[in-house]
Each structure stands twice: as C-alpha cells, then as structure tokens.
C-alpha cells in the first residue's frame, strides 16, 4: 500500500470518529435543550400585598364561604 492510500485511510478514520463525536455532542445538547423547553414551568408565587387577603388563608376561606356569589367562584377560578 502506498503512502497516499495510507494517508487517505487515516483521514477517513479521523473523519468518521469526528462525525460520531459531533453527532453525540449535538444529540446530548438537543436532549438537554428540549427537556428544558418542554418541561412544565416552575411555580413561583409572588407575595401578596398587605391590603389583600389570600383565598387559601383561613380568613379567605371564611369570606368565600360567607359570600353570596360563591357559586361563580368555581367557574371563574378555572380561567386563572
């Protein structure tokens, strides 16, 4: 086998290994990015201003129970 054929074979092996390495790296990166993009968002609750009453507090639940329009709450809450 002449020197040119050996050199071409070596370059072919390097090209194949490089292609495999790049494919693995890009595949891992795309898995990481897609899992970040398509994962459900985390829930961050903002603090409620002091002049408002939280609905999930004992006072908030009592106010809702005593409300004359509480039947509308379930329908409206589904929209938020």
C-alpha positions in Angstrom: 0.0 0.0 0.0 1.5 3.3 -1.0 1.8 6.4 1.3 -1.1 8.2 -0.3 -3.5 5.4 0.3 -2.4 5.1 4.0 -2.9 8.8 4.5 -6.4 8.7 2.9 -7.4 5.8 5.1 -6.2 7.6 8.2 -8.1 10.8 7.2 -11.2 8.7 6.6 -10.9 7.1 10.1 -10.5 10.6 11.6 -13.5 11.9 9.7 -15.7 9.0 10.9 -14.6 9.4 14.5 -15.1 13.2 14.4 -18.6 12.7 12.8 -19.6 10.3 15.6 -18.3 12.7 18.3 -20.1 15.7 16.8 -23.3 13.6 16.5 -23.1 12.5 20.1 -22.4 16.1 21.4 -25.3 17.6 19.3 -27.6 14.8 20.3 -26.9 15.3 24.0 -27.3 19.1 23.6 -30.6 18.7 21.8 -31.9 16.4 24.5 -30.9 18.9 27.2 -32.4 21.8 25.4 -35.7 20.0 24.6 -36.1 18.8 28.1 -35.6 22.4 29.3 -38.0 23.9 26.7 -40.8 21.3 27.1 -40.7 20.8 30.9 -43.5 22.3 32.8 -42.8 25.8 34.2 -41.9 26.1 37.9 -44.4 27.8 40.0 -43.2 31.0 41.7 -45.8 32.6 43.9 -45.4 36.3 44.4 -46.0 37.7 47.8 -49.5 39.2 48.3 -49.7 42.9 49.1 -50.7 43.5 52.7 -54.0 45.1 51.8 -55.2 41.8 50.2 -56.4 38.6 51.8 -55.2 35.3 50.4 -58.0 32.9 49.4 -56.2 29.9 50.8 -55.9 31.5 54.2 -58.4 30.8 57.0 -59.8 34.3 56.6 -60.0 34.0 52.8 -61.9 30.7 53.0 -64.3 32.1 55.6 -65.0 35.1 53.3 -65.6 32.9 50.3 -67.9 30.6 52.4 -70.0 33.6 53.5 -70.1 35.2 50.1 -73.5 35.4 48.3 -71.8 34.9 44.9 -69.6 31.9 45.8 -71.2 29.7 43.1 -69.4 31.9 40.5 -66.0 31.2 42.0 -65.6 27.6 40.7 -66.4 28.7 37.1 -64.1 31.8 37.3 -61.3 30.0 39.0 -60.9 27.6 36.1 -59.9 30.5 33.9 -57.0 31.5 36.0 
